[in-house]
C-alpha cells in the first residue's frame, strides 16, 4: 500500500517534496498514456486540455474494469481500464476509437457528454447508446455493442 503522498502521479513544480497534495495529482494515470510510459500531466498541460471526458466512469459489476468516453480532436473513443488483482500490478488501459460509421462527432460543432446516452458492460462486451448530433440536422441514435477483444492496448 502507498500513502497518499506516495500515490501521486506528479506534483506541482514548486512542490518537489509533495508537501501540498492536490487532488488532481493523486492516483495512477490511466489515460492518456503511451505504450511505453505513464504520462503524468499537469492539469494545465496542453495534452490534458486536448482530452475532454464525455461520460462518467462506468464500472463492471465485479469492479474488475471500468469504461468511459473521451473526445480528442473531434474523435470520441471508449477507454477501457482493467484493474489488477495484484496490488503491485498496474491497471491496463485499452481504447476503441469511434471512427467511420461509428463517428458520433462527425459534422457536430460540439461533441461530448450530449453524445452519450449510456455505457454499460454486457458480459464480454461494452454497450454504448450514442447520439449523433449533426449540425444542422436531427439527432440520430446509435446503439453499439463492442466486444472487449476489439479494444486496443495503449499501455503495459
N, C-alpha and C positions, 0 to 999 in steps of 0.2 A: 504494500500500500504506500501511496505517496501522500505527503502532507499537501495542503492547499498551496503552499509556497513552492513545493517541488513540482506540482501538477500544473505547470504553466507552459504554454507554447512559446511565449515570448514575454517581453517586458518592455516597459517604456524606456526609451533610450536614456532618459535622465534618471532611471531607477535600476541600474545594472544588478543590484543585490536583491531585487524583488521585494523591497520593503513595503511598497504600496501595491496591493493586489487589485487589479481592475478585472471585473467580471469578464470583459471581452478577451482576456488573455488566459483564462483558466481552461483546463481540459486538453484533450488530444485533438489536433486538427484532422478533420476527416475530408474536408473539401473546401477550397480547391487544393489539390496536391498533384505532384507529378509521380511517375512510376518509381523514380529513384530517390525522392526526397520528400520530406514533410515541408509544407510551406506555412511558416508562422507569419501571419500578416498583421500589420498594424491596421486597426480599423479604418484609418485614413489613407491606407495604401491604395494606389490606383487599381491593382489587381483585385483587391477586396471590393472596391466600388464597382468593378466591371460585372460582378455577380449580383443577382437580385433573387432572393429567396421568393419562390412563387407558391409555396404551400407550407403548412406546418409539418413537423416530423410525424410520421405515422409508424407506429411500432407493430411488429408481428405479435400474435397472441402469446408467444413464448419469450418475447423480448430478446430474441437472438439476432434480430435485424430491424432496421428502420429504413424508411424511404421518404424522400421529399423531392419537390420540384425546384429547379434553379433555372434562371434565364441569364444568358450571356450572349451579347452580340446578336440579339434577335432570334436566338435558338433556345427553346426550352429543353431541358434534359431532366430525366428522372435519375436521382442519385440514390443508390442502394448502399447501405453500410451494414456489414456483418460484425457482430460483437463477439469477440473471442471468449471461450470458456476459461482459458488460462489467463490469469491476471498479468502475466509477463508478456503476453502477445498483444499486438496492436490490432485495432479494428482494420478491416479491409474495406476499401471503397470501390464501387463499381458505378458505371454510368451508362445510360441509354439515351442518346440524343434523339429528340423527336424531329426528324428531318423528312423531306419528301412529302408523301401523302399525309404523314403524321405531324407536320409542322404547324402547330396551332398558332404560331406567331406570324405566319405569312400574311402580309397585307394589313397588319394591325399597326396602329400608331403607338399602342402600349400593349405589352404582354407581361402578365404576372399573375397575381392572385385571382383576378377575374377570369382567367382562362382555365382554372382548375376547380371542378365541382367536387371531386373526391378522389382519393387514392386509398386503396386497400390491398391487403395481402389476401390471396386466394390459393392456398396450398403452395405449389411451386411457381406461382406467377404473381405479378403485380397488376391489379386492375386500376385503370385510370379513366375517370369520366371527365372529359375535357371539353372546352368550348372554344371554337374558332370564332373570332370576332373581326371579320373583315371590315375595312373602312373604305368606302361605305358598304353596307350590306347587313343582312340579317344574321344573327349568331347561329352557328351550326354546332350541334352537339356531336361529340365523337367519343365512343367507348373503345378503349384498348385493353387487351389482355396480353401482357408481355411476360413470356417465360423467363425465369431468373437466369437461365443459361445465356440469354441474349444480352445481358448486361456485361460490359467490358471492364476488366480490372484497370484501375488507374493508380494503384498503389500496392506496395508489398504487404 
